[in-house]
Amino acid sequence: MADTVIDLRSDTVTRPTAGMREAMAVAEVGDDVYGEDPTVNALEAEVAALFGHETALFCPTGSMANQIALQLLVSPGNEVLCDADAHVVTYEIGAAAAYGGISSRTWPAAGADVDPGVVAGMIRPDGYWAVPTRAIAVEQTHNRGGGGVIPLDTLREVRRVADDAQVAMHCDGARIWHAHVADGVALATYGELFDTLSVCLSKGLGAPVGSLVVGSTDKIERARFIRKRMGGGMRQAGILAAAGRYALAHQVQRLADDHVRAARLAEAVAPFGVLATDVRTNLVPLDLTKAPLDAPAFAAAARTEGVLVSVLGPRTARLVTHLGVDDVAVSRAIDVLTRVLRT
Ligand SMILES: Cc1ncc(COP(=O)(O)O)c(C=O)c1O
C-alpha cells in the first residue's frame, strides 16, 4: 500500500481539524440529561433557527435521530412510506420495527427522482382493515441514490400529497447541507416542508459525532424522552456539540469544493462507462457492470495503490469526497482509478 492513503469510502471518515479540536477543548459543559450543558443548548438553538423550527435535540448518531423522529410521527402498528433504498430501511438494522413497532412500506428505488404520484397512490387511509399510513420519509441528499438532490418543487408536491392525506413528513437530512449548497435552497425553506428533520454533523461537515432531530417544541420534548429510553442521553456532551458548532460556522460553504472534486472524479471515470448516475454533490456512484473487474476486485486493486473506495454490491462501488481529500489527492486518485479501470 502507498504511504499516504486517500480514503474515498465515505465522508464519515473525516478527522476533526485543529480549529475544531481547539473549540472542543475550551467548550463549556454541563450535564445535558439535566438540560444544563450550555454548548449543547446553544447548538440546538442554532440548528433549530437554521431550519426555521422551534427546537432541536442533539443525538449521538443520525440513525438514532431518524428513529426518534419516526417514533414521533408513527405510532406502533402504523406505517411510514419511503424509498426502497432509503437509509432508514437499508442501514438502520430494522430499528423502526424493532424499537417503534413501525411498519415500513417502500416505493421502488428512485433516488432523488421521487414521483409524488407514486407516493400518493401508496397512502392507505385510516381504518381497521389496513395498516394506516402516518408518515412519508424522504432523504436529502439521497445516499444510495448517488448523492442526488430532490428538487424543491418535487418536495413541495410530496408535501401537498402529505397534507391532502393528513400524514406527516420526515426528512433524513444527513447531507441536507450538500443539497443546500448544490441547489442554493435555504435550509429554512427545506425546514418548512417537514414535521421533523434529522441532520448530521459527522458526515460532510466533519464533526466526529452528532446529529440533531429538528421539530416543534412539543415533539422535541417527547423526542428527549425517547432518546433517553434508547440510551442516547449524554452527559457533558458540550465537547461534541462544540465540534458541531464549529462545523456549522466553518465547514458548510466549503462543501462546494467537495462537489467540484467529486465532479472531477466523475469526469475522469465516465469514459470507462462506469458512472451510475449524474454527480450533483460529493458522492460518485459507480456501476462496474461493463468494467473488466467487479467491485471487490476494483476496490482491492485501488487499495494496493493507496486509494480506498466503498464496495456497495458485486458490481457497485462508491467514491466520496470530503474534508480530508484535497485537489492533489483527487489528482492522485484519478491516476490510480483510471489505471485500474484500464487493466
Ligand atoms: C442518508 C443517511 N442517513 C442517516 C445516516 C446515519 O448516520 P449514523 O451513521 O450517524 O447513524 C447516514 C450515514 O451514513 C446516511 O448516509
PDBQT file of the ligand as one rigid body, heavy atoms in Angstrom, charges set to zero:
ROOT
HETATM    1  C1  LIG A 401     -28.569   9.318   4.493  1.00  0.00    +0.000 C 
HETATM    2  C2  LIG A 401     -28.076   8.876   5.828  1.00  0.00    +0.000 A 
HETATM    3  N1  LIG A 401     -28.894   8.931   6.882  1.00  0.00    +0.000 NA
HETATM    4  C3  LIG A 401     -28.509   8.541   8.101  1.00  0.00    +0.000 A 
HETATM    5  C4  LIG A 401     -27.237   8.086   8.327  1.00  0.00    +0.000 A 
HETATM    6  C5  LIG A 401     -26.892   7.576   9.700  1.00  0.00    +0.000 C 
HETATM    7  O1  LIG A 401     -25.910   8.213  10.326  1.00  0.00    +0.000 OA
HETATM    8  P1  LIG A 401     -25.083   7.495  11.510  1.00  0.00    +0.000 P 
HETATM    9  O2  LIG A 401     -24.035   6.707  10.844  1.00  0.00    +0.000 OA
HETATM   10  O3  LIG A 401     -24.579   8.665  12.286  1.00  0.00    +0.000 OA
HETATM   11  O4  LIG A 401     -26.047   6.672  12.282  1.00  0.00    +0.000 OA
HETATM   12  C6  LIG A 401     -26.333   8.013   7.268  1.00  0.00    +0.000 A 
HETATM   13  C7  LIG A 401     -24.969   7.501   7.480  1.00  0.00    +0.000 C 
HETATM   14  O5  LIG A 401     -24.134   7.455   6.612  1.00  0.00    +0.000 OA
HETATM   15  C8  LIG A 401     -26.764   8.417   5.976  1.00  0.00    +0.000 A 
HETATM   16  O6  LIG A 401     -25.958   8.350   4.910  1.00  0.00    +0.000 OA
ENDROOT
TORSDOF 0
